Amino acid sequence: MIHTSANFIRHVGDNVQHIHGHFMSHLQHVASGQDYDIDQLHSELDLAVENFNARGSGFNIDVITDFTVVLTLFRPLSGSSYIPTPPSLVKKKSK
């Protein structure tokens, strides 16, 4: 997952306006057979900026103030131990 913050700027007449925006990408599962899809990340962040400017605000990215990559180790659950059947149940020999 990527967390990004950026400062936006626009010129309105003689004034310069600034605004701060925060964006976040979706999770991606990365494994030995599956690389990180940088194209998907690029598309998501472009879409987020377009949505930020959806109402024709005219803001442009001035500077990216934060770009954080969040990595988390995935450990799937799996059976790794054996619990013997209690003797009282083994003696019943039920099916």
N, C-alpha and C positions, 0 to 999 in steps of 0.2 A: 504494500500500500504506500502511496506517496501523499504527503501533506505538503502543500505549497501555499505560500503567502506572497503577495505582490502589491506594490504601490502602483496605482493607476493615475494618469494625469490627462487633463484636457484643457484646451485654451478656449475661453468664452470671452470674446472681445479682448479687452486689455487684462482680464483676470486669468489666473491659472488656478484650476481646481484640482485637488488631490483626494483620492479615496483609497482605502485599503481593502483588498479582497483575499479570501481564504478558499482554497480548493483542495479536494481530496479525491483520489482515484479509488477504484474498486480493488478488492483483494485478488491476487493472482497466486495460484498454486504452482510452485516451481519445484521440480524434482530432477533426478539425473536424466530422465528422458524427455523433460519438458522445460525449455528455457523461458526466461522472462520475456514477455511480449512487449518490447519497447514501442512498437507501432500502436498497440492498443492504448498504452499509457499516453502517447502523443495525441491520439484521437480524443481520449477522454478529457485531457487538459485543454485542448483546443475547444472542445464542445463546452466545457465549463466556462471558459472565458467568453465564448460567443453568447452563452446564456446570461452571463453577467452583463453583457452589453446588449441584450435582446431588445430593449426598448429604445435603441438608438441613442444611447447616452453619449457616444463618441469618445469614451475613455480609452486610452491606449496604455499598455504596460510600460511603466517607466523603469522599474527595477524589481527584480525578484528578491525578496527579503529573507525568505526561508524556503529550503527545499530539503525535506526529510524523507528518507527511505526507511520504512518500518519493516523489519524482518522478524519472523517468528518461527521457531523450530516446530515442525509438525511431527508429533509422535502418535501414530495411530494405535488404538487399543488392540491388544491381542492377548490370547490366552497363553499364559506362561507357567502355570502351576497346576498340580494335580491334587485334588482333594479326594481322599478315599471315601467310599460309601460306608456309612456307619454300620457296625456289626449287626445292630438290631434290624436293619433293612436287608442286609445280605442274607440273614437266616430265614427271612420270609420267602425267598426265591420266587417272588411274584413277577409277572410278566406285564 
